[in-house]
Amino acid sequence: MKKTFRKYERLCSTKVINNLFDRKNTDNEGAFAYPVRAVCKKSEDNITQVLFSVPKRQYKHAVDRNLIRRRMKEAYRLNKQLLVTPYYISFIYVGKVIENYAVIEKGIKNCLKKLN
C-alpha cells in the first residue's frame, strides 16, 4: 500500500458525516487513545475515507488548528496500512495542549489498532 493521502480518501459527504455523528445510530464504533478520539463506521464502498477535526472552542487560532491537523494527517498517512477493513473514520483531537508529533502518532496508531 502506498503511503499517500489522496483526495478520494478524504471524507467529504455531508450525509455520511451526519450519519457518523448521529448518536442514535448503533452501528457506529469508536476508539480513544490520547490525544485522539476516533468515531467510525463500516464503509459501503471498498475504500477507507477519513476526516480530521480540531475543535475551535479549544484552539482559537487557525494556525494552531492547522498544525495539529497536519500532524494527524501525516501520522495517519504513514500508518494507514494497519487498517484491514474499509471504514469511514473521523479523528477528533481531544488534547488540551498542542502535543508533539510523536504523541499524536502514538495515539493514531493505537486508535487504528483498536478498530481492527
C-alpha positions as CSV (number, residue, x, y, z in Angstrom):
1,M,0.0,0.0,0.0
2,K,1.3,3.4,-1.0
3,K,1.9,5.9,1.8
4,T,-0.1,8.7,0.2
5,F,-3.3,10.6,1.2
6,R,-5.3,11.3,-2.0
7,K,-8.5,13.3,-2.5
8,Y,-10.7,10.2,-2.7
9,E,-9.5,9.2,0.8
10,R,-11.0,12.3,2.4
11,L,-14.4,12.1,3.8
12,C,-16.5,15.0,2.3
13,S,-20.0,13.7,2.1
14,T,-22.3,15.5,4.5
15,K,-24.8,12.6,4.5
16,V,-22.0,10.2,5.7
17,I,-20.6,12.8,8.2
18,N,-24.1,13.4,9.7
19,N,-24.7,9.6,9.9
20,L,-21.3,9.2,11.5
21,F,-22.0,11.7,14.3
22,D,-25.6,10.6,14.8
23,R,-25.9,9.4,18.4
24,K,-28.9,7.3,17.7
25,N,-27.0,5.2,15.1
26,T,-25.9,2.0,16.9
27,D,-23.6,0.6,14.2
28,N,-21.0,3.4,14.8
29,E,-17.9,2.3,16.6
30,G,-15.3,4.3,18.5
31,A,-11.8,4.2,19.9
32,F,-9.9,6.5,22.2
33,A,-6.1,6.9,22.6
34,Y,-4.9,10.2,24.0
35,P,-4.9,12.8,22.4
36,V,-7.1,11.4,19.6
37,R,-10.7,10.0,19.6
38,A,-11.9,8.1,16.6
39,V,-15.5,7.6,15.5
40,C,-16.0,5.1,12.7
41,K,-18.5,3.2,10.7
42,K,-18.0,0.3,8.2
43,S,-17.8,1.6,4.7
44,E,-20.2,0.5,2.0
45,D,-17.6,1.4,-0.6
46,N,-14.3,-0.6,-0.8
47,I,-12.2,2.4,0.4
48,T,-11.4,4.0,3.7
49,Q,-12.3,7.7,4.0
50,V,-11.1,9.9,6.8
51,L,-12.0,13.2,8.4
52,F,-9.8,15.2,10.8
53,S,-11.2,17.6,13.3
54,V,-9.8,20.0,15.8
55,P,-12.2,22.0,18.0
56,K,-12.3,25.7,17.5
57,R,-13.5,26.2,21.1
58,Q,-10.3,24.7,22.4
59,Y,-7.9,26.3,19.9
60,K,-8.9,29.8,18.9
61,H,-6.1,30.4,16.4
62,A,-6.4,28.8,13.0
63,V,-2.6,28.4,12.9
64,D,-2.8,26.0,15.9
65,R,-5.7,24.0,14.5
66,N,-3.9,23.6,11.1
67,L,-0.7,22.5,12.8
68,I,-2.5,19.8,14.8
69,R,-4.5,18.7,11.7
70,R,-1.3,18.4,9.6
71,R,0.3,16.3,12.3
72,M,-2.7,14.0,12.5
73,K,-2.9,13.6,8.7
74,E,0.8,12.7,8.5
75,A,0.5,10.2,11.3
76,Y,-2.5,8.6,9.5
77,R,-0.7,8.6,6.1
78,L,2.3,6.7,7.5
79,N,0.2,4.2,9.5
80,K,-2.9,3.6,7.4
81,Q,-1.8,0.1,6.5
82,L,-2.8,-1.0,10.0
83,L,-6.4,-1.0,8.9
84,V,-7.7,-4.2,7.3
85,T,-11.4,-3.4,6.6
86,P,-12.6,-0.2,5.0
87,Y,-14.2,2.4,7.3
88,Y,-15.5,5.9,7.4
89,I,-13.4,7.4,10.2
90,S,-13.4,10.8,12.0
91,F,-10.3,11.6,14.1
92,I,-11.1,14.2,16.7
93,Y,-8.3,15.9,18.7
94,V,-9.2,16.0,22.4
95,G,-5.9,17.0,23.9
96,K,-5.8,20.2,26.0
97,V,-2.4,21.3,24.8
98,I,-0.6,21.0,21.4
99,E,1.3,17.7,21.6
100,N,4.3,17.0,19.6
101,Y,4.2,14.7,16.6
102,A,5.4,11.5,18.4
103,V,2.5,11.7,20.9
104,I,-0.1,12.3,18.1
105,E,1.3,9.4,16.0
106,K,1.2,7.1,19.0
107,G,-2.5,8.0,19.6
108,I,-3.4,7.5,15.9
109,K,-1.6,4.1,15.8
110,N,-3.4,2.9,18.9
111,C,-6.8,4.0,17.5
112,L,-6.2,2.2,14.3
113,K,-5.2,-1.0,16.1
114,K,-8.3,-0.8,18.3
115,L,-10.5,-0.5,15.2
116,N,-9.3,-3.8,13.8
